[in-house]
């Protein structure tokens, strides 16, 4: 698909053209906080702040959504009915809900896009598992216009989990900021349709602009510091599941769940009924695995009643359970959990510690003496053979 160029001053006109056929969502700054909101003419898109406080997942996986309306009513007794057929009885009328407005999300970062890719596997029926009609209807109606990260933050670690500040994975269009505007790369059919709809707002790029975009991508990738080595992390988390260091790392955690709510790939939810007289709604809303009662069963048993168990579950899920089931990670390296944790718990530290190979138990007693003797013999052998040919 042919790349394009968009002048900075043409961005409002470009978004306005998109808004004619869909809801446009973009990052805006309000009261000093950058967040995703529906675009309105005259509002300035905020792209200088690398990440919005909240990920844009809430526009596809809603914080609260009613997916079923129901009501109780008495069934009419058929005329002339006798016996049991003449006894009035209550019925339930069910009205499924599934609204999926067409929308375009502009200005999200590649790590946010990857969060959608990871949730797609959970709700999209990957491997024959659950297919969620609500999530998938909105996902299908959504076009993602990502922007390359020019200046990654100190909390970013996308390259350590297989990502990149200019990753195209999951995006429909990738915008890279260069001198005077954006280098625009349509990736999917949805992205191509967006480019065509933009019309004269997009022009053909020069070779110089293409080169500048490539240089910007390469430069941004080098600005992300390595956080940890993924090699062996899954096995190490399995081997270290009973390690006492989990309790030490969880000491500062206050079970607030902030890390899960700002995460672009966390998807825990709870289901509730709200009923007034004979009519009600069944809705689901975001929940989090740090919630003390999230795993409480109807019997009263809670397999994760202890904070340490909930803490361990979050990191093990992202780097062990989820990869086992979906053959992918459940972390895009955006670093929001680090930046927004009130007690400054760092996921990179947790993985470096608990994702490292299990330490072998220290030798003791006769075993230690035997090992020391063997080491002495080996040292002596090295001395006696020094200078000799092998």
Rosetta blueprint (number, residue, H / E / L):
1 X L
2 X L
3 X L
4 X E
5 X E
6 X E
7 X E
8 X H
9 X H
10 X H
11 X H
12 X H
13 X H
14 X H
15 X H
16 X H
17 X H
18 X H
19 X H
20 X L
21 X L
22 X L
23 X E
24 X E
25 X E
26 X E
27 X E
28 X E
29 X E
30 X E
31 X L
32 X L
33 X E
34 X E
35 X E
36 X E
37 X E
38 X E
39 X L
40 X L
41 X L
42 X L
43 X L
44 X L
45 X L
46 X L
47 X L
48 X L
49 X L
50 X L
51 X L
52 X L
53 X L
54 X L
55 X L
56 X H
57 X H
58 X H
59 X H
60 X L
61 X L
62 X L
63 X L
64 X E
65 X E
66 X E
67 X E
68 X E
69 X E
70 X E
71 X E
72 X E
73 X E
74 X E
75 X L
76 X L
77 X L
78 X L
79 X L
80 X L
81 X L
82 X L
83 X H
84 X H
85 X H
86 X H
87 X L
88 X L
89 X L
90 X E
91 X E
92 X E
93 X E
94 X E
95 X E
96 X E
97 X L
98 X L
99 X L
100 X L
101 X L
102 X L
103 X E
104 X E
105 X E
106 X E
107 X E
108 X E
109 X L
110 X H
111 X H
112 X H
113 X H
114 X H
115 X H
116 X H
117 X H
118 X H
119 X H
120 X H
121 X H
122 X H
123 X H
124 X E
125 X L
126 X H
127 X H
128 X H
129 X L
130 X L
131 X E
132 X L
133 X H
134 X H
135 X H
136 X H
137 X H
138 X H
139 X H
140 X H
141 X L
142 X E
143 X E
144 X E
145 X E
146 X E
147 X E
148 X L
149 X L
150 X L
151 X L
152 X L
153 X L
154 X L
155 X L
156 X L
157 X L
158 X H
159 X H
160 X H
161 X H
162 X L
163 X L
164 X L
165 X L
166 X L
167 X L
168 X L
169 X L
170 X L
171 X L
172 X L
173 X E
174 X E
175 X E
176 X E
177 X E
178 X E
179 X L
180 X L
181 X E
182 X E
183 X E
184 X E
185 X E
186 X E
187 X L
188 X L
189 X H
190 X H
191 X H
192 X H
193 X H
194 X H
195 X H
196 X H
197 X H
198 X H
199 X H
200 X H
201 X H
202 X E
203 X E
204 X L
205 X L
206 X L
207 X H
208 X H
209 X H
210 X H
211 X H
212 X H
213 X H
214 X H
215 X H
216 X H
217 X H
218 X H
219 X H
220 X H
221 X H
222 X H
223 X L
224 X L
225 X L
226 X L
227 X L
228 X L
229 X L
230 X L
231 X L
232 X L
233 X H
234 X H
235 X H
236 X H
237 X H
238 X H
239 X H
240 X L
241 X L
242 X L
243 X L
244 X L
245 X H
246 X H
247 X H
248 X H
249 X H
250 X H
251 X L
252 X L
253 X L
254 X L
255 X L
256 X L
257 X L
258 X H
259 X H
260 X H
261 X H
262 X H
263 X L
264 X L
265 X L
266 X L
267 X L
268 X L
269 X E
270 X E
271 X E
272 X E
273 X E
274 X E
275 X E
276 X E
277 X L
278 X L
279 X E
280 X E
281 X E
282 X E
283 X E
284 X E
285 X E
286 X E
287 X L
288 X L
289 X L
290 X L
291 X L
292 X L
293 X L
294 X L
295 X L
296 X E
297 X L
298 X L
299 X L
300 X L
301 X L
302 X E
303 X L
304 X L
305 X L
306 X L
307 X H
308 X H
309 X H
310 X H
311 X H
312 X H
313 X H
314 X H
315 X H
316 X H
317 X H
318 X H
319 X H
320 X H
321 X H
322 X H
323 X H
324 X H
325 X H
326 X H
327 X L
328 X L
329 X L
330 X L
331 X L
332 X L
333 X L
334 X L
335 X L
336 X H
337 X H
338 X H
339 X H
340 X H
341 X L
342 X L
343 X L
344 X L
345 X L
346 X L
347 X H
348 X H
349 X H
350 X H
351 X H
352 X H
353 X H
354 X H
355 X L
356 X L
357 X L
358 X L
359 X L
360 X L
361 X L
362 X L
363 X L
364 X L
365 X H
366 X H
367 X H
368 X H
369 X H
370 X H
371 X H
372 X H
373 X H
374 X H
375 X H
376 X H
377 X H
378 X H
379 X H
380 X H
381 X H
382 X H
383 X H
384 X H
385 X L
386 X L
387 X L
388 X L
389 X L
390 X L
